[in-house]
Amino acid sequence: MYENLKLGVSPITGTVFAGRLNKKGNMWINKVDITEQFLSCCLQYFKPGTENTISADGKPLYIITIKPAE
């Protein structure tokens, strides 16, 4: 059921999608908007009041800071 499931972000709307791509991998066959669930998971993973470093190949790329709105 979940094989070949992909995540993507629309460059126009910023919407986060989960779904399947065609065989070429360049077009969605079906997709579901999961933006709210994705952001909720991010806030559970990156706890409020923390600073998190995102790395690739052992090199730091980004620092994500989560702080509550005042």
Sequence and secondary structure as in RCSB ss.txt:
>XXXX:A:sequence
MYENLKLGVSPITGTVFAGRLNKKGNMWINKVDITEQFLSCCLQYFKPGTENTISADGKPLYIITIKPAE
>XXXX:A:secstr
  TT EEEE TTT  EEEEEE TTSSSEEEEEE HHHHHHHHHHHS TTEEEEEEETTEEEEEEEE    
